[in-house]
Amino acid sequence: MKLKGKKKNEMTRTLLDDVWGEVPKKEITAIMGPSGSGKTSLLNILAGRTVSKGNLKVEADVRLDNVTCDPSSIDVRKQIAFVAQDDSLQITATPRECIKFSAKLRLPRSITNEQLDTLTNKMIEELGLTSCADTYVGGPLLKGISGGERKRTSVGVELVTKPALVFLDEPTSGLDSYSATQLVDLLHKIADAGSSVLFTIHQPSSEVFNGFDRVVLLKEGRVMYQGSTGDVSSYFADRSHPMPDNFNPSDWIMTIAQQNTTDELEGFGYFPKDEREDRASIVKGKSLRLSVLDSEESGFDGRKVSFGTQLSMLFKRELLNMKRDTTALVARIGLTIFLNVLFGLIFLRAADKDKTDMSNVQSTLGCYILVVLNTMFGSAQPALFAIPAERPVFLREYSTNHYSAGAYFISKMSVEAVTTFLQIMLMAVISYFLMGFQANFAIFFLNLFTLGMASTAVSVLLGCAIEDPKMAQELLPLLFVPQMLFSGFFVAISFLPSWLRWIQWVCSLTYGLRIGTIVELKSCLDDDNEVAVANCERLLSQLNANRDDQWWYWIVLISLFVALRTSAFFVLKAKAAAFY
C-alpha cells in the first residue's frame, strides 16, 4: 500500500510493505502495533474498504479459502461483517430493534416475522443483551445502554447474515477491562460458530491478550511477528528480548516495538518472511496475502427484500425516532408558534389597510417578506442537520447493503415533508389571521409550503455535500443571503447590474415572493379605485412580477425543488460510494 506525494518532488510513502498473515477458521486473530503502524489500513484493505484511488495505490493478493479474490467486490463484501470503532446505531432504537431491522433488510424476503423474532431473541440471548434488549441505545443527549452493550449490539447487527469473516476495528476501545474480557469471550463464540474473526487492538490487558488465538504485530507497516499467541514469549526470547516475569505480554511486545528502530529490530531477526507452503500460485508482484482456512459457506442468500419493504421499514423508523426524541420537534414547533405570534402582534392587521395609501401597500409587502423569510429559514435550518447527524448510521447500513440510497433518501424526504407541513401550517394560520392577509388561504399556505420545501432542498443538498454539520452551518448564509438580495424587495431588480440580474431566476425566494404578492394584491388589482390599482401595480413592477406569469412562477419553483432534491440524491450516493 503506497501513498504518492501530491507535489512533484514529494516522495512516495509506503504504508504497508510485505504484509502477510492468516485468519484461520474458529480462531480469533488480533492485529496489534504502535499508533501509525498500519493496523486500520490493513483491516480496511482486507475488508474491501480501501482500494487504489488517486494518490493511494494498493497492490495485494487477498485470498478467501486460498483463492485470490477482490475484497472490494460486492460478492466478497457480503461475506464480511465489519464492526467499526464507533458504534453507529440509531440512538432512539433498542438493541432488539437494531438487530431485527438488520435481519429484516439483509436476509431473504421469504423469512417470516416469526422466524425473525426467533433469530433476534436468540441473538440477544447469546450476546448477553437480555436485560437491556428494550432499552434505548442512547447517545450524547439521550441516556441509554452501556458502552459494552452498544458494542455487543453492533456485533449482533452484523452477525445476522452468518458471515464467513468478522472484522472489528478497535472493538475494546472505551470499554473497561471486564467488558473487554466479555467481548473477547463473545468473539470466541462467534469463531466457534464457524466464522473467522480478525480485529485491531491497541494495548490490551494481559487477560484479554491471553484470550487471543493469533497475533499479527505491525511496526511501520511491516509484520514484526505473526503467529500463535502462545509462541510470542519464545519468539521474543530467541531474539534477545525475553519477557520479564509477571509482565503483561502485550505491554512487553509493544515496548520492544516502540523502543527500537526498524533497523535494530531487523538485526535481531524480527520481520520474518512468508515461508508458508503455498497451495496456489502467487500473483506476481503482490505481497499482501490473507488465507481463510477451510471456511464454511457463509449462509448468505443474495435475495433482498423489495424496495417497498426498505422504504416502509425506514419510514417507520423515522417516525419512531421522531416520537421518541421529541426535544427537537417540540423546540421547532414551540419556536414557530412564539415567533409568529410575536410578529403577528407587532404587525397586527397591517396587511388589511386601505391600499390607496402607498405606505399601506408597502406595509403589506413588509408583512409578506417577514413571513416568507421566516418560512425559508425556519424550514431550512432543521433540514440542514438531518442527514449529517445520521451520516455514520447511513454509511454503515448502506455499505452493508441494508437498503438502497433511494429508499433512504425518499424516507427522509417524506418525514421531512410531514414536519415541514405541520410547521408551515401553524405559521400560516397564525400570520394569516393576525396580520390580516387578504389572499385565498389555501393558495397562501400552498405557496409557503412549496417555498419551504424548496428551501429544505437547498439545505439537504448542502448537508449531503459537506460532512461536517458545523461547516454546513457556516456556508448556509452563502445560499440564502443572495436570495434576499436578488428577490427584489431590498433593491429593485432594475437597479441591479445587468450582468448579475440572471441570479434572480435561480432563487426560490424570488418566485415565492412574486406568487404571494400577486395573490395577496389580487383584490386590490381588481378594485375600481384607480389609485389603489396604481399603487399595487407599482409594487408588482418593483418586484418585477407579472400577473400573467403566475403559473410560470409555480412551475419554476417546483422545478427548483425537483432539481435540488435530485442533485442532493446523487451527491449523497456519490459520497457514500467514495467513503467505502
C-alpha positions as CSV (number, residue, x, y, z in Angstrom):
1,M,0.0,0.0,0.0
2,K,1.6,3.2,-1.2
3,L,0.7,6.9,-0.9
4,K,2.2,9.0,-3.7
5,G,3.2,12.6,-2.9
6,K,0.9,15.3,-4.2
7,K,3.7,17.6,-5.1
8,K,6.1,16.8,-7.9
9,N,9.2,16.4,-5.7
10,E,7.4,14.8,-2.8
11,M,8.4,11.2,-2.1
12,T,6.1,8.2,-2.2
13,R,5.4,6.8,1.2
14,T,4.9,3.0,1.7
15,L,2.2,2.5,4.4
16,L,2.1,-1.3,4.3
17,D,5.0,-3.4,3.0
18,D,5.2,-7.2,2.5
19,V,2.4,-7.8,5.0
20,W,1.2,-11.4,5.3
21,G,-0.9,-13.5,7.7
22,E,-3.7,-15.9,8.2
23,V,-7.1,-15.8,9.8
24,P,-8.0,-19.4,10.4
25,K,-11.5,-20.6,10.9
26,K,-12.7,-20.9,14.5
27,E,-9.9,-18.7,15.9
28,I,-9.7,-15.0,16.7
29,T,-6.8,-13.0,15.4
30,A,-5.6,-9.7,16.7
31,I,-3.7,-7.0,14.7
32,M,-1.5,-5.1,17.1
33,G,1.1,-2.4,16.7
34,P,2.0,1.2,17.8
35,S,0.0,4.1,16.6
36,G,0.6,4.7,12.9
37,S,1.8,1.1,12.2
38,G,-1.0,0.5,9.7
39,K,-3.5,-1.6,11.7
40,T,-6.6,0.1,10.5
41,S,-5.2,0.5,7.0
42,L,-4.6,-3.3,6.8
43,L,-8.1,-4.1,8.1
44,N,-9.7,-1.7,5.7
45,I,-7.9,-3.3,2.7
46,L,-8.9,-6.8,3.8
47,A,-12.5,-5.6,4.2
48,G,-12.5,-4.0,0.7
49,R,-13.0,-0.5,2.2
50,T,-9.7,0.8,0.9
51,V,-8.8,0.5,-2.8
52,S,-6.4,2.2,-5.2
53,K,-7.7,5.7,-5.8
54,G,-6.0,9.0,-6.6
55,N,-2.6,9.1,-4.9
56,L,-3.3,5.9,-3.0
57,K,-2.1,2.6,-4.6
58,V,-3.0,-0.8,-3.2
59,E,-1.3,-4.0,-4.5
60,A,-2.4,-7.1,-2.8
61,D,-3.1,-10.8,-3.1
62,V,-6.1,-11.3,-0.8
63,R,-7.4,-14.9,-0.6
64,L,-10.6,-16.4,0.5
65,D,-10.2,-20.2,1.0
66,N,-6.8,-19.8,-0.6
67,V,-8.4,-18.5,-3.8
68,T,-7.4,-15.0,-4.9
69,C,-10.3,-12.6,-4.7
70,D,-11.1,-8.9,-4.8
71,P,-12.3,-7.9,-1.3
72,S,-13.9,-4.7,-2.7
73,S,-16.4,-6.7,-4.9
74,I,-19.9,-6.9,-3.5
75,D,-19.9,-10.8,-3.6
76,V,-16.9,-10.9,-1.2
77,R,-18.1,-8.0,1.0
78,K,-21.4,-9.8,1.5
79,Q,-19.4,-12.4,3.4
80,I,-17.7,-9.9,5.6
81,A,-19.2,-8.4,8.8
82,F,-17.4,-5.1,9.6
83,V,-17.8,-3.5,13.0
84,A,-16.3,0.0,13.1
85,Q,-14.7,1.5,16.1
86,D,-17.6,4.0,16.6
87,D,-20.9,2.3,17.3
88,S,-23.1,3.8,14.5
89,L,-26.5,2.9,15.8
90,Q,-29.8,4.7,15.8
91,I,-29.8,6.3,19.3
92,T,-33.6,6.0,19.8
93,A,-33.7,2.3,18.8
94,T,-33.3,-0.6,21.2
95,P,-30.9,-3.5,20.7
96,R,-33.8,-5.7,19.8
97,E,-35.0,-3.3,17.1
98,C,-31.5,-2.7,15.7
99,I,-30.9,-6.5,15.3
100,K,-34.3,-7.2,13.9
101,F,-34.1,-4.2,11.5
102,S,-30.8,-5.5,10.1
103,A,-32.1,-9.1,9.8
104,K,-35.3,-8.0,8.0
105,L,-33.4,-6.0,5.4
106,R,-30.5,-8.3,4.8
107,L,-32.0,-11.8,5.0
108,P,-34.1,-13.3,2.3
109,R,-37.6,-11.9,1.9
110,S,-39.0,-15.4,2.4
111,I,-38.2,-15.3,6.1
112,T,-41.4,-14.7,8.2
113,N,-41.7,-12.3,11.1
114,E,-41.9,-15.2,13.5
115,Q,-38.6,-16.5,12.2
116,L,-37.1,-13.0,12.5
117,D,-38.3,-12.8,16.1
118,T,-36.8,-16.2,16.9
119,L,-33.5,-15.2,15.3
120,T,-33.5,-11.8,17.1
121,N,-34.3,-13.4,20.5
122,K,-31.6,-16.0,20.1
123,M,-29.0,-13.4,19.1
124,I,-29.9,-11.2,22.1
125,E,-29.5,-14.1,24.5
126,E,-26.2,-15.2,23.0
127,L,-24.9,-11.6,23.1
128,G,-25.9,-11.2,26.7
129,L,-28.3,-8.3,25.9
130,T,-31.4,-9.8,27.6
131,S,-31.5,-7.2,30.4
132,C,-31.2,-4.2,28.1
133,A,-32.9,-5.6,24.9
134,D,-35.7,-3.0,25.1
135,T,-33.7,0.0,26.4
136,Y,-32.7,2.8,24.0
137,V,-29.2,2.6,22.6
138,G,-28.8,6.3,23.6
139,G,-26.3,8.9,22.7
140,P,-24.7,12.2,23.9
141,L,-28.1,13.8,24.8
142,L,-30.2,10.6,25.4
143,K,-29.4,8.2,28.2
144,G,-29.1,4.6,27.0
145,I,-27.2,1.3,27.4
146,S,-23.6,1.0,28.4
147,G,-20.6,1.1,26.0
148,G,-20.1,-2.7,26.2
149,E,-23.7,-3.3,25.5
150,R,-23.6,-0.9,22.5
151,K,-20.5,-2.8,21.2
152,R,-22.3,-6.1,21.5
153,T,-25.3,-4.7,19.8
154,S,-23.1,-3.5,16.9
155,V,-21.7,-7.1,16.6
156,G,-25.2,-8.6,16.7
157,V,-26.3,-6.3,13.9
158,E,-23.6,-7.7,11.7
159,L,-23.9,-11.3,12.7
160,V,-27.5,-11.8,11.4
161,T,-26.2,-12.8,7.9
162,K,-23.9,-15.6,9.4
163,P,-20.8,-14.0,7.8
164,A,-17.7,-16.1,6.9
165,L,-15.5,-13.3,8.2
166,V,-16.0,-10.9,11.1
167,F,-13.7,-7.8,11.1
168,L,-13.7,-5.4,14.0
169,D,-11.8,-2.1,14.4
170,E,-10.7,-1.4,18.0
171,P,-13.7,-3.3,19.5
172,T,-12.5,-2.8,23.1
173,S,-12.0,1.0,22.7
174,G,-13.7,2.8,25.5
175,L,-14.5,-0.4,27.4
176,D,-13.3,-1.3,30.9
177,S,-11.2,-4.4,31.4
178,Y,-14.2,-6.6,32.4
179,S,-16.3,-5.5,29.4
180,A,-13.3,-6.1,27.2
181,T,-12.9,-9.6,28.5
182,Q,-16.6,-10.3,27.9
183,L,-16.2,-9.1,24.4
184,V,-13.3,-11.4,23.7
185,D,-15.4,-14.3,25.1
186,L,-18.1,-13.3,22.7
187,L,-15.6,-13.2,19.7
188,H,-14.7,-16.8,20.7
189,K,-18.3,-17.8,20.5
190,I,-18.6,-16.2,17.0
191,A,-15.4,-18.1,15.9
192,D,-16.7,-21.4,17.3
193,A,-19.8,-20.9,15.2
194,G,-17.7,-21.1,12.1
195,S,-16.6,-17.6,11.4
196,S,-13.0,-16.3,11.1
197,V,-12.5,-13.3,13.4
198,L,-10.0,-10.5,12.8
199,F,-9.7,-7.3,14.7
200,T,-7.4,-4.4,15.5
201,I,-6.5,-3.6,19.1
202,H,-4.0,-1.2,20.6
203,Q,-2.8,-2.4,24.0
204,P,-5.0,-5.0,25.7
205,S,-4.7,-6.2,29.3
206,S,-2.9,-9.5,29.9
207,E,-6.2,-11.4,30.4
208,V,-7.5,-10.0,27.1
209,F,-4.3,-10.7,25.3
210,N,-4.1,-14.3,26.5
211,G,-7.6,-14.8,25.1
212,F,-6.4,-14.3,21.6
213,D,-5.6,-17.3,19.4
214,R,-3.2,-15.5,17.0
215,V,-1.5,-12.1,16.8
216,V,-0.2,-10.1,13.9
217,L,2.2,-7.4,15.2
218,L,2.9,-4.5,12.9
219,K,5.8,-2.0,13.0
220,E,5.8,0.9,10.5
221,G,3.7,-1.1,8.1
222,R,5.7,-4.4,8.3
223,V,5.0,-7.7,10.0
224,M,7.2,-7.9,13.1
225,Y,5.5,-11.1,14.4
226,Q,2.8,-13.3,13.0
227,G,1.6,-16.5,14.7
228,S,0.1,-18.1,17.8
229,T,-0.2,-16.1,21.0
230,G,1.4,-18.9,22.9
231,D,4.6,-18.6,20.8
232,V,5.1,-14.9,21.5
233,S,7.3,-15.3,24.6
234,S,9.7,-17.8,23.0
235,Y,9.8,-15.8,19.7
236,F,10.9,-12.6,21.5
237,A,13.3,-14.5,23.9
238,D,15.0,-16.1,20.9
239,R,15.7,-12.6,19.6
240,S,17.3,-11.2,22.8
241,H,14.2,-9.8,24.3
242,P,13.0,-12.3,26.9
243,M,9.8,-11.2,28.7
244,P,10.3,-10.4,32.4
245,D,8.3,-12.4,34.9
246,N,4.8,-11.2,35.8
247,F,4.7,-8.8,32.9
248,N,1.8,-8.2,30.5
249,P,2.8,-9.8,27.2
250,S,1.1,-7.1,25.1
251,D,2.9,-4.3,27.0
252,W,6.2,-6.1,26.5
253,I,5.9,-6.6,22.8
254,M,4.6,-3.1,22.3
255,T,7.5,-1.7,24.4
256,I,10.1,-3.6,22.2
257,A,8.4,-2.4,19.0
258,Q,8.5,1.2,20.2
259,Q,11.9,1.4,21.9
260,N,13.8,0.0,18.9
261,T,14.2,1.3,15.4
262,T,13.2,-0.9,12.5
263,D,16.8,-1.4,11.5
264,E,17.7,-2.6,15.1
265,L,14.7,-4.9,15.2
266,E,15.7,-6.3,11.8
267,G,19.1,-7.0,13.1
268,F,17.6,-9.0,16.0
269,G,15.8,-11.2,13.5
270,Y,12.3,-9.7,13.6
271,F,10.2,-9.1,10.5
272,P,10.0,-12.7,9.3
273,K,9.5,-13.6,5.6
274,D,6.4,-15.5,4.5
275,E,7.8,-19.1,4.3
276,R,4.5,-20.9,4.4
277,E,3.9,-23.7,1.9
278,D,1.8,-22.1,-0.9
279,R,-1.2,-24.1,-2.1
280,A,-1.9,-21.9,-5.1
281,S,0.2,-19.7,-7.4
282,I,1.1,-16.3,-6.0
283,V,0.2,-13.4,-8.2
284,K,3.5,-11.9,-9.4
285,G,4.4,-8.6,-7.7
286,K,1.9,-8.9,-4.9
287,S,2.8,-9.1,-1.3
288,L,-0.3,-8.9,0.8
289,R,-1.9,-12.3,1.4
290,L,-4.8,-13.4,3.6
291,S,-6.0,-17.0,3.8
292,V,-9.2,-18.0,5.4
293,L,-8.6,-21.7,6.1
294,D,-11.4,-24.1,5.4
295,S,-14.2,-21.6,6.0
296,E,-17.7,-22.9,5.6
297,E,-20.4,-21.5,3.3
298,S,-21.4,-18.2,4.8
299,G,-25.2,-18.9,4.6
300,F,-25.8,-15.5,2.9
301,D,-28.7,-15.5,0.5
302,G,-28.5,-12.8,-2.1
303,R,-32.2,-12.3,-2.5
304,K,-33.1,-9.0,-1.0
305,V,-36.4,-7.6,0.3
306,S,-38.2,-5.3,-2.1
307,F,-37.7,-1.5,-2.5
308,G,-41.2,-1.0,-0.9
309,T,-40.2,-3.0,2.2
310,Q,-37.0,-1.0,2.5
311,L,-39.0,2.2,2.2
312,S,-41.6,1.1,4.7
313,M,-39.0,0.0,7.3
314,L,-37.1,3.2,7.0
315,F,-40.2,5.4,7.2
316,K,-41.4,3.6,10.3
317,R,-38.0,4.0,11.9
318,E,-38.1,7.7,11.1
319,L,-41.5,8.2,12.7
320,L,-40.5,6.2,15.7
321,N,-37.4,8.2,16.1
322,M,-39.5,11.4,15.9
323,K,-41.9,10.0,18.5
324,R,-39.2,9.1,21.0
325,D,-36.8,12.0,20.6
326,T,-39.3,14.9,20.8
327,T,-37.0,17.5,22.1
328,A,-36.0,18.9,18.6
329,L,-39.6,18.7,17.3
330,V,-41.1,20.4,20.3
331,A,-38.5,23.2,20.2
332,R,-39.1,23.6,16.5
333,I,-42.9,23.9,16.9
334,G,-42.7,26.0,20.0
335,L,-40.3,28.5,18.4
336,T,-42.5,28.7,15.3
337,I,-45.6,29.5,17.4
338,F,-43.7,32.0,19.6
339,L,-42.1,33.9,16.7
340,N,-45.3,34.1,14.6
341,V,-47.5,35.2,17.4
342,L,-44.9,37.9,18.2
343,F,-44.7,39.0,14.6
344,G,-48.4,38.9,14.3
345,L,-49.0,41.1,17.3
346,I,-46.3,43.6,16.2
347,F,-47.9,43.8,12.7
348,L,-51.5,43.3,13.8
349,R,-53.8,43.7,10.8
350,A,-51.1,45.6,8.9
351,A,-51.9,43.8,5.6
352,D,-55.6,44.8,5.9
353,K,-55.3,48.5,5.3
354,D,-56.5,50.9,2.6
355,K,-54.4,50.4,-0.5
356,T,-55.0,53.9,-1.7
357,D,-52.2,54.9,0.7
358,M,-48.9,53.6,-0.7
359,S,-47.4,53.2,2.7
360,N,-50.1,50.6,3.5
361,V,-49.2,48.7,0.3
362,Q,-45.5,48.8,1.4
363,S,-46.6,47.5,4.8
364,T,-48.4,44.6,3.2
365,L,-45.2,43.7,1.3
366,G,-43.2,44.0,4.5
367,C,-45.5,41.6,6.3
368,Y,-45.3,39.1,3.5
369,I,-41.5,39.4,3.3
370,L,-41.3,38.7,7.0
371,V,-43.5,35.6,6.5
372,V,-41.5,34.2,3.6
373,L,-38.2,34.8,5.2
374,N,-39.4,33.1,8.4
375,T,-40.6,30.2,6.2
376,M,-37.3,29.9,4.4
377,F,-35.0,29.9,7.4
378,G,-37.4,28.1,9.8
379,S,-37.7,25.1,7.5
380,A,-34.1,25.1,6.1
381,Q,-32.1,25.1,9.3
382,P,-33.5,21.9,10.8
383,A,-33.2,20.1,7.4
384,L,-29.5,21.1,7.2
385,F,-28.6,18.8,10.1
386,A,-30.9,15.9,9.3
387,I,-28.6,13.8,7.1
388,P,-25.3,14.9,8.6
389,A,-26.5,13.8,12.0
390,E,-27.3,10.4,10.8
391,R,-24.4,10.1,8.3
392,P,-22.5,7.4,10.3
393,V,-25.6,5.2,10.6
394,F,-26.4,5.7,6.9
395,L,-22.9,4.9,5.8
396,R,-22.7,1.7,7.8
397,E,-26.1,0.4,6.7
398,Y,-25.6,1.4,3.1
399,S,-22.2,-0.2,2.9
400,T,-23.5,-3.4,4.3
401,N,-26.4,-3.5,1.7
402,H,-29.2,-2.9,4.2
403,Y,-31.1,-0.7,1.7
404,S,-30.6,1.5,-1.4
405,A,-29.7,5.1,-1.3
406,G,-33.0,5.9,-3.0
407,A,-35.1,4.2,-0.2
408,Y,-33.2,6.1,2.5
409,F,-33.5,9.4,0.7
410,I,-37.2,9.1,0.0
411,S,-38.0,8.1,3.6
412,K,-36.1,11.1,4.9
413,M,-37.8,13.4,2.5
414,S,-41.3,12.0,3.3
415,V,-40.8,12.6,7.1
416,E,-39.3,16.0,6.4
417,A,-42.3,16.9,4.3
418,V,-44.7,15.9,7.1
419,T,-42.9,18.0,9.7
420,T,-42.5,20.9,7.3
421,F,-46.2,20.7,6.5
422,L,-47.1,20.9,10.2
423,Q,-44.7,23.8,10.9
424,I,-45.8,25.9,8.0
425,M,-49.5,25.2,8.6
426,L,-49.0,26.7,12.1
427,M,-47.0,29.6,10.7
428,A,-49.6,30.2,8.0
429,V,-52.7,30.1,10.3
430,I,-51.1,32.5,12.9
431,S,-49.7,35.0,10.5
432,Y,-52.7,35.0,8.1
433,F,-55.2,35.9,10.7
434,L,-53.1,38.2,12.9
435,M,-51.6,40.2,10.1
436,G,-54.8,40.3,8.1
437,F,-53.8,38.9,4.8
438,Q,-56.5,39.0,2.1
439,A,-55.3,36.2,-0.2
440,N,-57.1,32.9,-0.5
441,F,-55.8,30.9,2.5
442,A,-55.3,27.6,0.5
443,I,-53.1,29.3,-2.1
444,F,-51.3,31.4,0.7
445,F,-50.4,28.1,2.5
446,L,-49.5,26.2,-0.6
447,N,-47.1,28.9,-1.7
448,L,-45.4,29.0,1.7
449,F,-45.2,25.1,1.8
450,T,-43.7,24.9,-1.7
451,L,-41.2,27.6,-0.8
452,G,-40.4,25.8,2.4
453,M,-39.7,22.5,0.6
454,A,-37.5,24.3,-1.9
455,S,-35.6,25.8,0.9
456,T,-35.1,22.4,2.6
457,A,-33.9,21.0,-0.7
458,V,-31.1,23.6,-0.7
459,S,-30.2,22.6,2.9
460,V,-30.3,18.9,2.2
461,L,-28.0,19.4,-0.8
462,L,-25.6,21.2,1.3
463,G,-25.9,18.6,4.1
464,C,-25.2,15.8,1.6
465,A,-22.2,17.6,0.1
466,I,-20.4,18.6,3.4
467,E,-19.7,16.0,6.1
468,D,-19.2,18.4,8.9
469,P,-22.5,20.0,10.0
470,K,-20.7,23.0,11.5
471,M,-19.1,23.8,8.2
472,A,-22.5,23.4,6.5
473,Q,-24.0,25.9,9.0
474,E,-21.2,28.4,8.2
475,L,-21.9,28.1,4.5
476,L,-25.7,28.3,4.8
477,P,-25.8,32.2,4.6
478,L,-24.0,32.0,1.2
479,L,-27.1,30.2,-0.2
480,F,-29.8,32.3,1.4
481,V,-28.4,35.8,1.6
482,P,-28.1,36.2,-2.2
483,Q,-31.7,35.2,-2.4
484,M,-32.7,38.1,-0.3
485,L,-30.5,40.4,-2.3
486,F,-31.8,39.3,-5.7
487,S,-35.5,38.7,-5.0
488,G,-36.4,42.4,-5.4
489,F,-37.5,43.6,-2.0
490,F,-34.3,45.3,-0.9
491,V,-33.4,46.7,-4.2
492,A,-35.5,46.9,-7.4
493,I,-34.3,44.4,-10.0
494,S,-33.9,47.2,-12.5
495,F,-31.3,48.8,-10.2
496,L,-29.0,45.7,-10.2
497,P,-26.0,45.4,-12.5
498,S,-27.2,43.8,-15.7
499,W,-24.6,41.0,-15.6
500,L,-25.9,40.0,-12.1
501,R,-29.7,40.0,-12.8
502,W,-29.8,36.4,-14.0
503,I,-29.3,35.2,-10.4
504,Q,-32.9,36.1,-9.6
505,W,-34.0,33.2,-11.9
506,V,-32.4,30.6,-9.7
507,C,-33.6,31.9,-6.4
508,S,-36.7,30.1,-5.0
509,L,-37.4,33.2,-2.8
510,T,-37.9,35.2,-5.9
511,Y,-40.8,33.1,-7.1
512,G,-42.3,32.5,-3.7
513,L,-42.4,36.3,-3.1
514,R,-43.9,37.0,-6.5
515,I,-46.6,34.4,-6.3
516,G,-47.5,35.5,-2.8
517,T,-47.6,39.2,-3.7
518,I,-49.7,38.6,-6.8
519,V,-52.2,36.5,-4.8
520,E,-52.3,39.0,-1.9
521,L,-52.9,42.0,-4.1
522,K,-55.4,40.3,-6.4
523,S,-58.4,42.1,-4.8
524,C,-56.5,45.4,-4.9
525,L,-55.7,45.0,-8.6
526,D,-59.3,44.2,-9.4
527,D,-60.6,47.2,-7.4
528,D,-62.4,50.0,-9.0
529,N,-60.2,52.6,-7.2
530,E,-57.6,53.7,-9.7
531,V,-55.3,54.9,-7.0
532,A,-55.2,51.6,-5.2
533,V,-54.7,49.7,-8.5
534,A,-51.8,52.0,-9.5
535,N,-50.2,51.6,-6.1
536,C,-50.4,47.8,-6.3
537,E,-49.2,47.7,-9.9
538,R,-46.3,49.9,-8.9
539,L,-45.3,47.4,-6.2
540,L,-45.5,44.4,-8.6
541,S,-43.4,46.4,-11.0
542,Q,-40.8,46.9,-8.3
543,L,-40.6,43.2,-7.7
544,N,-40.6,42.5,-11.5
545,A,-43.7,40.4,-11.1
546,N,-46.3,39.9,-13.8
547,R,-49.8,38.6,-13.1
548,D,-49.9,36.7,-16.3
549,D,-46.8,34.8,-15.4
550,Q,-48.1,33.4,-12.1
551,W,-48.3,29.8,-13.3
552,W,-44.8,30.1,-14.8
553,Y,-43.6,31.1,-11.3
554,W,-45.2,28.0,-9.9
555,I,-43.6,25.7,-12.4
556,V,-40.1,27.2,-11.9
557,L,-40.5,27.0,-8.1
558,I,-41.5,23.3,-8.2
559,S,-38.7,22.6,-10.8
560,L,-36.1,24.1,-8.5
561,F,-37.3,21.8,-5.7
562,V,-37.1,18.7,-8.0
563,A,-33.6,19.8,-9.4
564,L,-32.2,20.4,-6.0
565,R,-33.5,17.2,-4.5
566,T,-32.3,15.2,-7.4
567,S,-28.8,16.8,-7.1
568,A,-28.8,16.0,-3.4
569,F,-29.6,12.4,-4.0
570,F,-26.7,11.9,-6.5
571,V,-24.3,13.8,-4.2
572,L,-25.4,11.5,-1.2
573,K,-24.9,8.4,-3.3
574,A,-21.5,9.5,-4.6
575,K,-20.3,10.5,-1.2
576,A,-21.3,7.1,0.2
577,A,-19.6,5.2,-2.6
578,A,-16.4,7.3,-2.1
579,F,-16.4,6.7,1.6
580,Y,-16.5,2.9,1.3
